[in-house]
Structure formats: C-alpha cells, structure tokens
C-alpha cells in the first residue's frame, strides 16, 4: 500500500512523494481520508545524493574512452524509499537506466566495429 512522505529540501522547500505505507524510517504526522502523511528524517537533497553519484559515474564512463560523444543523456527511473532514500527503480525485473549518445554532423564519427574475420 502507498503513503505520502514529506521531505524538506536543503533550501527549506517541501517535497511530497509516494512511498510504501509500512516502510520503516518515517514519522507519521497526519492522516487524511485513509492516506498517511509521514515526514522523513533526512532531506530530499540527501536522499538524492546516491542517484547523483550514480549519474556522475555513468557520465564519466560514456564521456571517457574511445566513443567521445558530443552529447550524453542518461535517464534513471528513481524510486524514493523511507529507509534508503532515492534508489534506481526497477522496470520489470531489471534496474531502469536509459543511455543515449549523440554525435553532431561534422564531428568525429563513432568508432565502427571491426569486420568479422572469414
């Protein structure tokens, strides 16, 4: 079952997200029409730090090396939990991560795979 979790950002703003109702690590602060509102013990910014580190690591992998793309887009499915903060959400059975690399016209083309030996 789902409940609402209230996070505060480092700048003091409030962010409300949907989490599992019976997850540990939250303090119940209100109940309205059967929906629980809980307050997290950590800030929203702190909850997202692991996702930021994962994005930085993934970008470093695709920017370095032989591919040298002009643009890199990385998409994470993010799930907020009371206990772990932000986690990469699963899509079906696997973790959700989409990577898109792009090269501008006139830039160095991406390396081509070597032809198969006969």
Biopython code that builds the backbone (N, CA, C, O; Angstrom):
import numpy as np
from Bio.PDB.StructureBuilder import StructureBuilder

atoms = [
    (1, "UNK", "N", (0.828, -1.167, 0.000)),
    (1, "UNK", "CA", (0.000, 0.000, 0.000)),
    (1, "UNK", "C", (0.886, 1.248, 0.000)),
    (1, "UNK", "O", (2.014, 1.206, 0.490)),
    (2, "UNK", "N", (0.391, 2.334, -0.536)),
    (2, "UNK", "CA", (1.168, 3.556, -0.651)),
    (2, "UNK", "C", (0.768, 4.574, 0.413)),
    (2, "UNK", "O", (-0.369, 4.604, 0.884)),
    (3, "UNK", "N", (1.737, 5.397, 0.771)),
    (3, "UNK", "CA", (1.519, 6.513, 1.683)),
    (3, "UNK", "C", (2.274, 7.709, 1.128)),
    (3, "UNK", "O", (3.062, 7.567, 0.193)),
    (4, "UNK", "N", (2.044, 8.868, 1.685)),
    (4, "UNK", "CA", (2.745, 10.067, 1.261)),
    (4, "UNK", "C", (3.863, 10.373, 2.246)),
    (4, "UNK", "O", (3.667, 10.315, 3.460)),
    (5, "UNK", "N", (5.047, 10.702, 1.710)),
    (5, "UNK", "CA", (6.213, 11.030, 2.534)),
    (5, "UNK", "C", (6.595, 12.464, 2.243)),
    (5, "UNK", "O", (6.724, 12.854, 1.083)),
    (6, "UNK", "N", (6.776, 13.247, 3.283)),
    (6, "UNK", "CA", (7.152, 14.642, 3.130)),
    (6, "UNK", "C", (8.646, 14.797, 3.407)),
    (6, "UNK", "O", (9.129, 14.440, 4.482)),
    (7, "UNK", "N", (9.370, 15.334, 2.425)),
    (7, "UNK", "CA", (10.793, 15.648, 2.567)),
    (7, "UNK", "C", (10.932, 17.161, 2.571)),
    (7, "UNK", "O", (10.112, 17.865, 1.983)),
    (8, "UNK", "N", (11.958, 17.656, 3.225)),
    (8, "UNK", "CA", (12.316, 19.068, 3.145)),
    (8, "UNK", "C", (13.624, 19.147, 2.375)),
    (8, "UNK", "O", (14.535, 18.356, 2.619)),
    (9, "UNK", "N", (13.728, 20.096, 1.445)),
    (9, "UNK", "CA", (14.979, 20.272, 0.711)),
    (9, "UNK", "C", (15.959, 21.048, 1.584)),
    (9, "UNK", "O", (15.574, 21.609, 2.610)),
    (10, "UNK", "N", (17.237, 21.080, 1.172)),
    (10, "UNK", "CA", (18.236, 21.837, 1.916)),
    (10, "UNK", "C", (17.890, 23.318, 1.959)),
    (10, "UNK", "O", (18.288, 24.022, 2.887)),
    (11, "UNK", "N", (17.147, 23.800, 0.956)),
    (11, "UNK", "CA", (16.767, 25.210, 0.932)),
    (11, "UNK", "C", (15.471, 25.476, 1.716)),
    (11, "UNK", "O", (15.033, 26.623, 1.807)),
    (12, "UNK", "N", (14.853, 24.420, 2.286)),
    (12, "UNK", "CA", (13.673, 24.595, 3.113)),
    (12, "UNK", "C", (12.344, 24.317, 2.437)),
    (12, "UNK", "O", (11.305, 24.359, 3.096)),
    (13, "UNK", "N", (12.345, 24.036, 1.139)),
    (13, "UNK", "CA", (11.097, 23.720, 0.440)),
    (13, "UNK", "C", (10.620, 22.321, 0.842)),
    (13, "UNK", "O", (11.412, 21.500, 1.306)),
    (14, "UNK", "N", (9.332, 22.055, 0.661)),
    (14, "UNK", "CA", (8.760, 20.754, 0.987)),
    (14, "UNK", "C", (8.449, 19.999, -0.295)),
    (14, "UNK", "O", (7.876, 20.552, -1.233)),
    (15, "UNK", "N", (8.836, 18.725, -0.322)),
    (15, "UNK", "CA", (8.560, 17.841, -1.456)),
    (15, "UNK", "C", (7.804, 16.633, -0.910)),
    (15, "UNK", "O", (8.251, 16.008, 0.051)),
    (16, "UNK", "N", (6.673, 16.303, -1.508)),
    (16, "UNK", "CA", (5.891, 15.149, -1.079)),
    (16, "UNK", "C", (5.974, 14.070, -2.147)),
    (16, "UNK", "O", (5.732, 14.337, -3.324)),
    (17, "UNK", "N", (6.318, 12.849, -1.739)),
    (17, "UNK", "CA", (6.436, 11.726, -2.667)),
    (17, "UNK", "C", (5.642, 10.544, -2.134)),
    (17, "UNK", "O", (5.324, 10.480, -0.946)),
    (18, "UNK", "N", (5.325, 9.614, -3.017)),
    (18, "UNK", "CA", (4.596, 8.418, -2.639)),
    (18, "UNK", "C", (5.584, 7.320, -2.292)),
    (18, "UNK", "O", (6.514, 7.061, -3.056)),
    (19, "UNK", "N", (5.394, 6.668, -1.145)),
    (19, "UNK", "CA", (6.268, 5.581, -0.694)),
    (19, "UNK", "C", (5.401, 4.426, -0.207)),
    (19, "UNK", "O", (4.182, 4.559, -0.102)),
    (20, "UNK", "N", (6.035, 3.289, 0.090)),
    (20, "UNK", "CA", (5.306, 2.164, 0.665)),
    (20, "UNK", "C", (4.788, 2.551, 2.047)),
    (20, "UNK", "O", (5.518, 3.153, 2.835)),
    (21, "UNK", "N", (3.547, 2.214, 2.344)),
    (21, "UNK", "CA", (2.891, 2.641, 3.579)),
    (21, "UNK", "C", (3.602, 2.129, 4.832)),
    (21, "UNK", "O", (3.710, 2.875, 5.806)),
    (22, "UNK", "N", (4.078, 0.918, 4.845)),
    (22, "UNK", "CA", (4.628, 0.327, 6.064)),
    (22, "UNK", "C", (6.147, 0.334, 6.096)),
    (22, "UNK", "O", (6.750, -0.443, 6.837)),
    (23, "UNK", "N", (6.771, 1.190, 5.311)),
    (23, "UNK", "CA", (8.230, 1.236, 5.297)),
    (23, "UNK", "C", (8.753, 1.887, 6.570)),
    (23, "UNK", "O", (8.167, 2.852, 7.061)),
    (24, "UNK", "N", (9.869, 1.356, 7.113)),
    (24, "UNK", "CA", (10.445, 1.958, 8.316)),
    (24, "UNK", "C", (11.167, 3.262, 7.978)),
    (24, "UNK", "O", (11.438, 3.536, 6.809)),
    (25, "UNK", "N", (11.478, 4.062, 8.992)),
    (25, "UNK", "CA", (12.269, 5.264, 8.792)),
    (25, "UNK", "C", (11.456, 6.525, 8.610)),
    (25, "UNK", "O", (12.002, 7.548, 8.200)),
    (26, "UNK", "N", (10.164, 6.485, 8.903)),
    (26, "UNK", "CA", (9.318, 7.658, 8.716)),
    (26, "UNK", "C", (8.541, 7.923, 9.996)),
    (26, "UNK", "O", (8.281, 7.004, 10.773)),
    (27, "UNK", "N", (8.180, 9.153, 10.209)),
    (27, "UNK", "CA", (7.371, 9.537, 11.348)),
    (27, "UNK", "C", (6.020, 10.017, 10.835)),
    (27, "UNK", "O", (5.963, 10.968, 10.056)),
    (28, "UNK", "N", (4.935, 9.379, 11.257)),
    (28, "UNK", "CA", (3.586, 9.745, 10.838)),
    (28, "UNK", "C", (3.231, 11.106, 11.406)),
    (28, "UNK", "O", (3.344, 11.329, 12.612)),
    (29, "UNK", "N", (2.796, 12.033, 10.529)),
    (29, "UNK", "CA", (2.429, 13.370, 11.006)),
    (29, "UNK", "C", (0.972, 13.718, 10.747)),
    (29, "UNK", "O", (0.449, 14.619, 11.401)),
    (30, "UNK", "N", (0.295, 13.051, 9.828)),
    (30, "UNK", "CA", (-1.112, 13.369, 9.558)),
    (30, "UNK", "C", (-1.769, 12.197, 8.851)),
    (30, "UNK", "O", (-1.098, 11.384, 8.216)),
    (31, "UNK", "N", (-3.068, 12.119, 8.966)),
    (31, "UNK", "CA", (-3.834, 11.100, 8.258)),
    (31, "UNK", "C", (-5.071, 11.777, 7.702)),
    (31, "UNK", "O", (-5.812, 12.429, 8.438)),
    (32, "UNK", "N", (-5.301, 11.623, 6.372)),
    (32, "UNK", "CA", (-6.423, 12.294, 5.722)),
    (32, "UNK", "C", (-7.055, 11.324, 4.733)),
    (32, "UNK", "O", (-6.384, 10.886, 3.798)),
    (33, "UNK", "N", (-8.307, 10.982, 4.909)),
    (33, "UNK", "CA", (-9.032, 10.081, 4.000)),
    (33, "UNK", "C", (-8.301, 8.767, 3.794)),
    (33, "UNK", "O", (-8.287, 8.248, 2.678)),
    (34, "UNK", "N", (-7.692, 8.212, 4.838)),
    (34, "UNK", "CA", (-7.021, 6.928, 4.709)),
    (34, "UNK", "C", (-5.605, 7.026, 4.163)),
    (34, "UNK", "O", (-4.902, 6.016, 4.132)),
    (35, "UNK", "N", (-5.157, 8.202, 3.730)),
    (35, "UNK", "CA", (-3.789, 8.371, 3.247)),
    (35, "UNK", "C", (-2.925, 8.900, 4.379)),
    (35, "UNK", "O", (-3.221, 9.944, 4.960)),
    (36, "UNK", "N", (-1.859, 8.179, 4.690)),
    (36, "UNK", "CA", (-0.959, 8.627, 5.745)),
    (36, "UNK", "C", (0.037, 9.616, 5.166)),
    (36, "UNK", "O", (0.487, 9.453, 4.032)),
    (37, "UNK", "N", (0.385, 10.637, 5.930)),
    (37, "UNK", "CA", (1.434, 11.570, 5.557)),
    (37, "UNK", "C", (2.532, 11.422, 6.590)),
    (37, "UNK", "O", (2.311, 11.656, 7.778)),
    (38, "UNK", "N", (3.711, 11.035, 6.140)),
    (38, "UNK", "CA", (4.840, 10.833, 7.042)),
    (38, "UNK", "C", (5.936, 11.824, 6.696)),
    (38, "UNK", "O", (6.026, 12.279, 5.556)),
    (39, "UNK", "N", (6.762, 12.159, 7.661)),
    (39, "UNK", "CA", (7.868, 13.080, 7.439)),
    (39, "UNK", "C", (9.163, 12.288, 7.524)),
    (39, "UNK", "O", (9.367, 11.513, 8.458)),
    (40, "UNK", "N", (10.029, 12.485, 6.548)),
    (40, "UNK", "CA", (11.308, 11.794, 6.513)),
    (40, "UNK", "C", (12.277, 12.430, 7.489)),
    (40, "UNK", "O", (12.201, 13.626, 7.770)),
    (41, "UNK", "N", (13.188, 11.620, 8.001)),
    (41, "UNK", "CA", (14.224, 12.122, 8.889)),
    (41, "UNK", "C", (15.409, 12.689, 8.131)),
    (41, "UNK", "O", (16.338, 13.200, 8.755)),
    (42, "UNK", "N", (15.409, 12.617, 6.817)),
    (42, "UNK", "CA", (16.507, 13.151, 6.001)),
    (42, "UNK", "C", (15.947, 14.143, 5.000)),
    (42, "UNK", "O", (14.746, 14.153, 4.729)),
    (43, "UNK", "N", (16.823, 14.980, 4.450)),
    (43, "UNK", "CA", (16.355, 15.938, 3.457)),
    (43, "UNK", "C", (16.224, 15.259, 2.107)),
    (43, "UNK", "O", (16.810, 14.204, 1.866)),
    (44, "UNK", "N", (15.449, 15.875, 1.236)),
    (44, "UNK", "CA", (15.276, 15.374, -0.129)),
    (44, "UNK", "C", (16.614, 15.381, -0.857)),
    (44, "UNK", "O", (16.932, 14.444, -1.590)),
    (45, "UNK", "N", (17.401, 16.444, -0.653)),
    (45, "UNK", "CA", (18.717, 16.547, -1.274)),
    (45, "UNK", "C", (19.599, 15.370, -0.851)),
    (45, "UNK", "O", (20.282, 14.769, -1.680)),
    (46, "UNK", "N", (19.577, 15.048, 0.448)),
    (46, "UNK", "CA", (20.373, 13.934, 0.954)),
    (46, "UNK", "C", (19.887, 12.608, 0.360)),
    (46, "UNK", "O", (20.698, 11.738, 0.043)),
    (47, "UNK", "N", (18.581, 12.453, 0.211)),
    (47, "UNK", "CA", (18.031, 11.222, -0.355)),
    (47, "UNK", "C", (18.485, 11.007, -1.792)),
    (47, "UNK", "O", (18.629, 9.867, -2.234)),
    (48, "UNK", "N", (18.716, 12.111, -2.537)),
    (48, "UNK", "CA", (19.106, 12.005, -3.947)),
    (48, "UNK", "C", (20.616, 11.924, -4.179)),
    (48, "UNK", "O", (21.042, 11.762, -5.322)),
    (49, "UNK", "N", (21.428, 12.030, -3.146)),
    (49, "UNK", "CA", (22.874, 12.039, -3.326)),
    (49, "UNK", "C", (23.402, 10.775, -3.987)),
    (49, "UNK", "O", (24.321, 10.852, -4.802)),
    (50, "UNK", "N", (22.853, 9.627, -3.660)),
    (50, "UNK", "CA", (23.306, 8.382, -4.283)),
    (50, "UNK", "C", (22.995, 8.349, -5.776)),
    (50, "UNK", "O", (23.797, 7.848, -6.564)),
    (51, "UNK", "N", (21.831, 8.880, -6.174)),
    (51, "UNK", "CA", (21.463, 8.925, -7.591)),
    (51, "UNK", "C", (22.398, 9.885, -8.325)),
    (51, "UNK", "O", (22.816, 9.609, -9.449)),
    (52, "UNK", "N", (22.725, 11.010, -7.690)),
    (52, "UNK", "CA", (23.653, 11.958, -8.306)),
    (52, "UNK", "C", (25.017, 11.303, -8.527)),
    (52, "UNK", "O", (25.614, 11.461, -9.592)),
    (53, "UNK", "N", (25.506, 10.580, -7.542)),
    (53, "UNK", "CA", (26.792, 9.894, -7.672)),
    (53, "UNK", "C", (26.740, 8.850, -8.790)),
    (53, "UNK", "O", (27.708, 8.687, -9.533)),
    (54, "UNK", "N", (25.616, 8.145, -8.909)),
    (54, "UNK", "CA", (25.463, 7.153, -9.981)),
    (54, "UNK", "C", (25.467, 7.827, -11.348)),
    (54, "UNK", "O", (26.069, 7.313, -12.290)),
    (55, "UNK", "N", (24.800, 8.974, -11.462)),
    (55, "UNK", "CA", (24.766, 9.704, -12.730)),
    (55, "UNK", "C", (26.158, 10.210, -13.098)),
    (55, "UNK", "O", (26.569, 10.105, -14.254)),
    (56, "UNK", "N", (26.883, 10.756, -12.128)),
    (56, "UNK", "CA", (28.238, 11.240, -12.388)),
    (56, "UNK", "C", (29.139, 10.103, -12.851)),
    (56, "UNK", "O", (29.936, 10.274, -13.773)),
    (57, "UNK", "N", (29.015, 8.957, -12.221)),
    (57, "UNK", "CA", (29.823, 7.793, -12.589)),
    (57, "UNK", "C", (29.490, 7.314, -13.998)),
    (57, "UNK", "O", (30.390, 7.028, -14.788)),
    (58, "UNK", "N", (28.195, 7.227, -14.315)),
    (58, "UNK", "CA", (27.775, 6.788, -15.651)),
    (58, "UNK", "C", (28.242, 7.773, -16.713)),
    (58, "UNK", "O", (28.718, 7.360, -17.771)),
    (59, "UNK", "N", (28.114, 9.064, -16.447)),
    (59, "UNK", "CA", (28.584, 10.070, -17.413)),
    (59, "UNK", "C", (30.078, 9.951, -17.652)),
    (59, "UNK", "O", (30.530, 10.061, -18.792)),
    (60, "UNK", "N", (30.846, 9.730, -16.605)),
    (60, "UNK", "CA", (32.297, 9.585, -16.754)),
    (60, "UNK", "C", (32.634, 8.396, -17.648)),
    (60, "UNK", "O", (33.552, 8.476, -18.465)),
    (61, "UNK", "N", (31.906, 7.306, -17.503)),
    (61, "UNK", "CA", (32.153, 6.113, -18.324)),
    (61, "UNK", "C", (31.918, 6.419, -19.801)),
    (61, "UNK", "O", (32.716, 6.016, -20.647)),
    (62, "UNK", "N", (30.830, 7.130, -20.123)),
    (62, "UNK", "CA", (30.496, 7.364, -21.524)),
    (62, "UNK", "C", (31.231, 8.549, -22.135)),
    (62, "UNK", "O", (31.375, 8.608, -23.357)),
    (63, "UNK", "N", (31.696, 9.486, -21.335)),
    (63, "UNK", "CA", (32.444, 10.625, -21.871)),
    (63, "UNK", "C", (33.908, 10.279, -22.103)),
    (63, "UNK", "O", (34.536, 10.818, -23.014)),
    (64, "UNK", "N", (34.447, 9.399, -21.298)),
    (64, "UNK", "CA", (35.840, 8.991, -21.442)),
    (64, "UNK", "C", (35.929, 7.819, -22.405)),
    (64, "UNK", "O", (34.916, 7.209, -22.747)),
    (65, "UNK", "N", (37.123, 7.512, -22.835)),
    (65, "UNK", "CA", (37.304, 6.349, -23.693)),
    (65, "UNK", "C", (37.247, 6.694, -25.162)),
    (65, "UNK", "O", (37.469, 7.842, -25.547)),
    (66, "UNK", "N", (36.953, 5.711, -25.978)),
    (66, "UNK", "CA", (37.051, 5.854, -27.431)),
    (66, "UNK", "C", (35.813, 6.428, -28.095)),
    (66, "UNK", "O", (35.916, 6.915, -29.221)),
    (67, "UNK", "N", (34.667, 6.398, -27.471)),
    (67, "UNK", "CA", (33.439, 6.857, -28.132)),
    (67, "UNK", "C", (33.409, 8.363, -28.342)),
    (67, "UNK", "O", (33.012, 8.815, -29.416)),
    (68, "UNK", "N", (33.807, 9.143, -27.373)),
    (68, "UNK", "CA", (33.847, 10.608, -27.445)),
    (68, "UNK", "C", (32.562, 11.215, -28.038)),
    (68, "UNK", "O", (32.643, 11.932, -29.035)),
    (69, "UNK", "N", (31.388, 10.951, -27.458)),
    (69, "UNK", "CA", (30.148, 11.532, -27.995)),
    (69, "UNK", "C", (30.093, 13.034, -27.732)),
    (69, "UNK", "O", (30.699, 13.528, -26.782)),
    (70, "UNK", "N", (29.364, 13.752, -28.579)),
    (70, "UNK", "CA", (29.131, 15.182, -28.358)),
    (70, "UNK", "C", (28.092, 15.394, -27.260)),
    (70, "UNK", "O", (28.112, 16.411, -26.567)),
    (71, "UNK", "N", (27.201, 14.448, -27.107)),
    (71, "UNK", "CA", (26.162, 14.555, -26.089)),
    (71, "UNK", "C", (25.881, 13.211, -25.440)),
    (71, "UNK", "O", (25.926, 12.172, -26.098)),
    (72, "UNK", "N", (25.594, 13.235, -24.161)),
    (72, "UNK", "CA", (25.236, 12.028, -23.414)),
    (72, "UNK", "C", (23.981, 12.335, -22.617)),
    (72, "UNK", "O", (23.944, 13.317, -21.876)),
    (73, "UNK", "N", (22.951, 11.506, -22.761)),
    (73, "UNK", "CA", (21.742, 11.617, -21.948)),
    (73, "UNK", "C", (21.591, 10.326, -21.170)),
    (73, "UNK", "O", (21.660, 9.233, -21.732)),
    (74, "UNK", "N", (21.385, 10.464, -19.885)),
    (74, "UNK", "CA", (21.194, 9.288, -19.035)),
    (74, "UNK", "C", (19.876, 9.473, -18.299)),
    (74, "UNK", "O", (19.636, 10.519, -17.697)),
    (75, "UNK", "N", (19.030, 8.463, -18.348)),
    (75, "UNK", "CA", (17.725, 8.512, -17.694)),
    (75, "UNK", "C", (17.656, 7.396, -16.665)),
    (75, "UNK", "O", (17.866, 6.225, -16.984)),
    (76, "UNK", "N", (17.361, 7.770, -15.432)),
    (76, "UNK", "CA", (17.170, 6.808, -14.352)),
    (76, "UNK", "C", (15.705, 6.789, -13.974)),
    (76, "UNK", "O", (15.068, 7.842, -13.928)),
    (77, "UNK", "N", (15.165, 5.634, -13.707)),
    (77, "UNK", "CA", (13.885, 5.546, -13.022)),
    (77, "UNK", "C", (14.226, 5.622, -11.543)),
    (77, "UNK", "O", (14.974, 4.780, -11.047)),
    (78, "UNK", "N", (13.704, 6.601, -10.829)),
    (78, "UNK", "CA", (14.067, 6.803, -9.429)),
    (78, "UNK", "C", (12.860, 6.509, -8.546)),
    (78, "UNK", "O", (11.749, 6.968, -8.814)),
    (79, "UNK", "N", (13.095, 5.743, -7.499)),
    (79, "UNK", "CA", (12.056, 5.449, -6.514)),
    (79, "UNK", "C", (12.544, 5.989, -5.174)),
    (79, "UNK", "O", (13.699, 5.786, -4.801)),
    (80, "UNK", "N", (11.671, 6.670, -4.459)),
    (80, "UNK", "CA", (12.008, 7.216, -3.152)),
    (80, "UNK", "C", (11.518, 6.241, -2.086)),
    (80, "UNK", "O", (10.355, 5.839, -2.087)),
    (81, "UNK", "N", (12.411, 5.866, -1.185)),
    (81, "UNK", "CA", (12.028, 4.999, -0.076)),
    (81, "UNK", "C", (12.361, 5.701, 1.229)),
    (81, "UNK", "O", (13.236, 6.567, 1.267)),
    (82, "UNK", "N", (11.673, 5.337, 2.291)),
    (82, "UNK", "CA", (11.929, 5.967, 3.579)),
    (82, "UNK", "C", (13.258, 5.515, 4.157)),
    (82, "UNK", "O", (13.943, 6.296, 4.817)),
    (83, "UNK", "N", (13.627, 4.279, 3.919)),
    (83, "UNK", "CA", (14.829, 3.735, 4.529)),
    (83, "UNK", "C", (16.089, 4.041, 3.732)),
    (83, "UNK", "O", (17.109, 4.412, 4.312)),
    (84, "UNK", "N", (16.036, 3.890, 2.401)),
    (84, "UNK", "CA", (17.238, 4.047, 1.578)),
    (84, "UNK", "C", (17.310, 5.382, 0.868)),
    (84, "UNK", "O", (18.328, 5.677, 0.241)),
    (85, "UNK", "N", (16.279, 6.198, 0.939)),
    (85, "UNK", "CA", (16.276, 7.450, 0.185)),
    (85, "UNK", "C", (15.883, 7.182, -1.247)),
    (85, "UNK", "O", (14.904, 6.480, -1.499)),
    (86, "UNK", "N", (16.635, 7.734, -2.200)),
    (86, "UNK", "CA", (16.338, 7.532, -3.615)),
    (86, "UNK", "C", (17.122, 6.324, -4.124)),
    (86, "UNK", "O", (18.318, 6.191, -3.862)),
    (87, "UNK", "N", (16.440, 5.456, -4.847)),
    (87, "UNK", "CA", (17.069, 4.267, -5.427)),
    (87, "UNK", "C", (16.686, 4.195, -6.898)),
    (87, "UNK", "O", (15.665, 4.744, -7.313)),
    (88, "UNK", "N", (17.516, 3.515, -7.682)),
    (88, "UNK", "CA", (17.176, 3.311, -9.091)),
    (88, "UNK", "C", (16.053, 2.290, -9.134)),
    (88, "UNK", "O", (16.213, 1.157, -8.680)),
    (89, "UNK", "N", (14.923, 2.693, -9.679)),
    (89, "UNK", "CA", (13.732, 1.851, -9.684)),
    (89, "UNK", "C", (13.860, 0.751, -10.720)),
    (89, "UNK", "O", (14.517, 0.913, -11.749)),
    (90, "UNK", "N", (13.228, -0.355, -10.429)),
    (90, "UNK", "CA", (13.256, -1.441, -11.396)),
    (90, "UNK", "C", (12.170, -1.254, -12.434)),
    (90, "UNK", "O", (11.107, -0.700, -12.156)),
    (91, "UNK", "N", (12.456, -1.723, -13.627)),
    (91, "UNK", "CA", (11.498, -1.751, -14.717)),
    (91, "UNK", "C", (11.381, -3.217, -15.071)),
    (91, "UNK", "O", (12.344, -3.811, -15.557)),
    (92, "UNK", "N", (10.252, -3.800, -14.845)),
    (92, "UNK", "CA", (10.073, -5.248, -14.939)),
    (92, "UNK", "C", (10.964, -5.869, -13.864)),
    (92, "UNK", "O", (10.724, -5.655, -12.676)),
    (93, "UNK", "N", (11.992, -6.637, -14.255)),
    (93, "UNK", "CA", (12.857, -7.300, -13.287)),
    (93, "UNK", "C", (14.195, -6.581, -13.158)),
    (93, "UNK", "O", (14.907, -6.783, -12.174)),
    (94, "UNK", "N", (14.547, -5.752, -14.128)),
    (94, "UNK", "CA", (15.852, -5.108, -14.167)),
    (94, "UNK", "C", (15.795, -3.683, -13.632)),
    (94, "UNK", "O", (14.719, -3.092, -13.543)),
    (95, "UNK", "N", (16.952, -3.131, -13.277)),
    (95, "UNK", "CA", (17.057, -1.726, -12.906)),
    (95, "UNK", "C", (16.804, -0.866, -14.132)),
    (95, "UNK", "O", (17.115, -1.283, -15.248)),
    (96, "UNK", "N", (16.252, 0.313, -13.950)),
    (96, "UNK", "CA", (15.896, 1.181, -15.076)),
    (96, "UNK", "C", (17.002, 2.198, -15.332)),
    (96, "UNK", "O", (17.272, 3.054, -14.489)),
    (97, "UNK", "N", (17.639, 2.103, -16.491)),
    (97, "UNK", "CA", (18.665, 3.049, -16.916)),
    (97, "UNK", "C", (18.657, 3.110, -18.431)),
    (97, "UNK", "O", (18.825, 2.090, -19.100)),
    (98, "UNK", "N", (18.460, 4.312, -18.979)),
    (98, "UNK", "CA", (18.484, 4.509, -20.425)),
    (98, "UNK", "C", (19.637, 5.452, -20.739)),
    (98, "UNK", "O", (19.788, 6.488, -20.091)),
    (99, "UNK", "N", (20.450, 5.099, -21.729)),
    (99, "UNK", "CA", (21.591, 5.924, -22.127)),
    (99, "UNK", "C", (21.445, 6.262, -23.602)),
    (99, "UNK", "O", (21.186, 5.385, -24.426)),
    (100, "UNK", "N", (21.612, 7.546, -23.933)),
    (100, "UNK", "CA", (21.547, 7.995, -25.322)),
    (100, "UNK", "C", (22.820, 8.790, -25.609)),
    (100, "UNK", "O", (23.102, 9.783, -24.936)),
    (101, "UNK", "N", (23.581, 8.355, -26.601)),
    (101, "UNK", "CA", (24.799, 9.045, -27.026)),
    (101, "UNK", "C", (24.523, 9.697, -28.365)),
    (101, "UNK", "O", (23.815, 9.126, -29.195)),
    (102, "UNK", "N", (25.077, 10.898, -28.595)),
    (102, "UNK", "CA", (24.847, 11.574, -29.872)),
    (102, "UNK", "C", (26.136, 12.216, -30.360)),
    (102, "UNK", "O", (27.005, 12.607, -29.581)),
    (103, "UNK", "N", (26.222, 12.309, -31.687)),
    (103, "UNK", "CA", (27.347, 12.945, -32.347)),
    (103, "UNK", "C", (26.787, 13.982, -33.307)),
    (103, "UNK", "O", (25.830, 13.705, -34.030)),
    (104, "UNK", "N", (27.370, 15.164, -33.321)),
    (104, "UNK", "CA", (26.937, 16.240, -34.211)),
    (104, "UNK", "C", (27.500, 16.018, -35.603)),
    (104, "UNK", "O", (28.579, 15.443, -35.743)),
    (105, "UNK", "N", (26.784, 16.467, -36.650)),
    (105, "UNK", "CA", (27.315, 16.361, -38.008)),
    (105, "UNK", "C", (28.671, 17.068, -38.091)),
    (105, "UNK", "O", (28.838, 18.168, -37.563)),
    (106, "UNK", "N", (29.620, 16.439, -38.747)),
    (106, "UNK", "CA", (30.949, 17.011, -38.899)),
    (106, "UNK", "C", (31.897, 16.665, -37.772)),
    (106, "UNK", "O", (33.097, 16.916, -37.884)),
    (107, "UNK", "N", (31.398, 16.103, -36.698)),
    (107, "UNK", "CA", (32.293, 15.697, -35.616)),
    (107, "UNK", "C", (32.885, 14.336, -35.950)),
    (107, "UNK", "O", (32.483, 13.691, -36.918)),
    (108, "UNK", "N", (33.817, 13.920, -35.160)),
    (108, "UNK", "CA", (34.432, 12.621, -35.382)),
    (108, "UNK", "C", (33.366, 11.546, -35.246)),
    (108, "UNK", "O", (32.691, 11.483, -34.218)),
    (109, "UNK", "N", (33.194, 10.690, -36.267)),
    (109, "UNK", "CA", (32.161, 9.659, -36.178)),
    (109, "UNK", "C", (32.509, 8.630, -35.105)),
    (109, "UNK", "O", (33.676, 8.446, -34.761)),
    (110, "UNK", "N", (31.496, 7.974, -34.590)),
    (110, "UNK", "CA", (31.763, 6.937, -33.592)),
    (110, "UNK", "C", (32.562, 5.809, -34.222)),
    (110, "UNK", "O", (32.434, 5.556, -35.420)),
    (111, "UNK", "N", (33.380, 5.131, -33.436)),
    (111, "UNK", "CA", (34.167, 4.030, -33.989)),
    (111, "UNK", "C", (33.269, 2.935, -34.540)),
    (111, "UNK", "O", (32.213, 2.638, -33.981)),
    (112, "UNK", "N", (33.701, 2.341, -35.640)),
    (112, "UNK", "CA", (32.957, 1.258, -36.262)),
    (112, "UNK", "C", (33.514, -0.071, -35.779)),
    (112, "UNK", "O", (34.721, -0.190, -35.567)),
    (113, "UNK", "N", (32.666, -1.064, -35.604)),
    (113, "UNK", "CA", (33.178, -2.376, -35.195)),
    (113, "UNK", "C", (34.062, -2.953, -36.277)),
    (113, "UNK", "O", (33.846, -2.728, -37.467)),
    (114, "UNK", "N", (35.052, -3.695, -35.847)),
    (114, "UNK", "CA", (35.971, -4.345, -36.800)),
    (114, "UNK", "C", (35.200, -5.384, -37.587)),
    (114, "UNK", "O", (34.329, -6.056, -37.035)),
    (115, "UNK", "N", (35.514, -5.534, -38.911)),
    (115, "UNK", "CA", (34.824, -6.559, -39.704)),
    (115, "UNK", "C", (35.207, -7.953, -39.202)),
    (115, "UNK", "O", (36.322, -8.192, -38.739)),
    (116, "UNK", "N", (34.254, -8.842, -39.311)),
    (116, "UNK", "CA", (34.493, -10.218, -38.857)),
    (116, "UNK", "C", (35.494, -10.901, -39.794)),
    (116, "UNK", "O", (35.450, -10.730, -41.012)),
    (117, "UNK", "N", (36.390, -11.675, -39.190)),
    (117, "UNK", "CA", (37.380, -12.423, -39.969)),
    (117, "UNK", "C", (36.710, -13.648, -40.590)),
    (117, "UNK", "O", (35.901, -14.319, -39.949)),
    (118, "UNK", "N", (37.058, -13.927, -41.836)),
    (118, "UNK", "CA", (36.472, -15.094, -42.507)),
    (118, "UNK", "C", (37.214, -16.356, -42.189)),
    (118, "UNK", "O", (36.848, -17.426, -42.675)),
]
sb = StructureBuilder()
sb.init_structure("model")
sb.init_model(0)
sb.init_chain("A")
sb.init_seg("    ")
for serial, (resi, resn, name, xyz) in enumerate(atoms, 1):
    if name == "N":
        sb.init_residue(resn, " ", resi, " ")
    sb.init_atom(name, np.array(xyz, "f"), 0.0, 1.0, " ", f" {name:<3s}", serial, name[0])
structure = sb.get_structure()
